[in-house]
């Protein structure tokens, strides 16, 4: 629009000047201006400043430029390929897949050579892409489904890396700092390796420029122009993935450069695919250089923050801002579970069955003696009841929140976790820890609720503008979740003594529950359960849409606001107990529906009991799976939940295709 | 919850007969009511009075403002200028539920009702009467039954709404509106998804409701011949402006139709019933 003022050339020059300026500040902090040319060419071995500039800052600059350029280039290709402005290496799960593989490699061998890291990253990245495309092949790589799968993979792989770090905390900081995309260098090896990769892969990908341009059209059009979309997509996807994985192997996870660069390029006037590819790569390189310059200059003040964390935070914010540009054509993904709607199971019988199961699982968890032969059952009971009760309450609250969220967003895939509400609650709790200390348990609760309200309102605002279309809402939620994760990993990488406590807490340690916590959690869950009938009719009417709700005399904004507060409170409290990482809020309502619950009230009731059952089971599994070590219940729930989420996406994709 | 304060407006067992006693002659009065989004004016200032117990058809080309007008009447959107009153009170002075007891609205695209049974959906029509917390009483039950019988959907009672055909679903939504027991129905193209037989069926039902229950109806219709056949009065809009108002006989003249639709049309008499019909020349 304002192309007269901002042109691609001017923008690049300004960005380059700004980045060089920042680097200059950093460089001249170490050496006097007169020594610059000496430092660049033949550093004096006796001068630390000259050695540092020559062997650390200079290669760091090259690495930032090359990595940024390559990631932006690959990002533009992914976007074109999937016709989705939010596609890029991180949203497709490639970065996290590679990260997980490298973390595994680091932990399994004593020393890891650069070559081994490349191989591991390749395997991880390709595995992530293979899983994502395997899950979406049936839908012909429908962009929306693909993106959601990628994000969930990314989420699961990311949390798996976190868990590994948790169990091997001697590596904790190193793995984390690397994983968050630190660009610190101490020789030219990475810069040279990246340059070689850039020179080989970029021309190869440019060969596909013409079919890619056609792929940007409608699928039917492309097919009628004689292009076999599926095989072309697969081939380009693999090559671009290889490029990305090889970059990740050298610099760690640098997310969102791809999205940011291609959008900046487009807004500044790059129109054709060719322009977007080349300008996008240039702007990506400059963006990462700029981000790194900022990190470098601010390092004396706030410590060595990994550059990738900065780009992740900026990128998540950008993603939220860009949601309105997601084409509505990718919203065709409308999952409806009418499958078992004709089931004859009567509601009350179903709820009864759920309650019986819940009781059975609870008793089993309280009394089983698999590893504790000969212990007094009463002793077992007194030791175990707090954690069982806590898990049950948290599960019930999350499930209730999930069922209500799905109803008011008219979105069967929504959940406190998927919409970033849990992440927001987590951030709020962390903020309360840091600013208020841990003296009073009220502060974290208030922080959690406030965080949940803020993030949920944010997502609902985005959603309202898109009339609650499934795709944008989920993406908005995932962006909020990514923001929360990025900030948490920033804290962990900072080496603050409270970090490992927070890390452990994000995993959902129900084994830390004491009797008091259990009683508080269960009474709050009970209050939620008692209050719920007040909202029953709203929850039934709101899914019919704002228009109908208004025509029936329900004020959609006010009733949604009240429900929002309710959901946020439930989520905030539950998050405080089991951490932000569990899919119980999404799974429980689904299981309830699949078991034949119909009508919002019955779904909420059944889901609540199912959620409690799931959480008790997760707590029990965490206790027994690696006895005598404890695996946090939140981790178990997330491990079951991630694949479940993918499976739901997949079956929904299939029904869409059939419809 | 302010819902409780709304209860004082609830008259005891307001059946259809009590409504007939009302002697108000106008439902909606518009005074310079207009609606615009940014610079675009969707409805130019309009001053008009809509009478009760009539079927009033809104016709016009695409984008002429008919949907906008009906949304303003239904309080789905607020006017950006001027005033609309219902039964003598300004729309914004009405509380949500009392208004919903008087006026029922069917949006152009009936929203999905995932996993919901017909009976449950129709029962939502009683929400304005019992509210968020009130009991679903015998009276409510009776009204729901009656509405389902009137619209012939009682046989689908236990079917899932989303499995019904377009015409059946339209009738179910109408049943919900009838169960709402309003004085006035606002319908935005209720026949758009229907074949000709179902169109006639739905419009006959609407006609019957006005006659049996004394309802006022404002209905947006695409098909000018259907409007002529079923409406007492027709309002024609063009580019957000009311350009003609009158009985079907007054509206269906070649000149008027040319002005409304911008295409040359002729008019003849229905061979059996005598009402005017248009055709494209």
Interface residues (C-beta under 8 A of the other chain):
Chain A: X336 X337 X338 X341 X342 X410 X412 X534 X535 X536 X537 X538 X540 X541 X543 X544 X545 X547 X548 X550 X551 X552 X553 X554 X555 X559 X562 X593 X598 X599
Chain B: X1 X74 X75 X76 X96 X97 X98 X99 X100 X101 X103 X104 X105 X106 X107 X111 X112 X113 X114 X115 X116 X117 X120 X121 X124 X125 X127 X128 X131 X132 X133 X160 X162 X163 X180
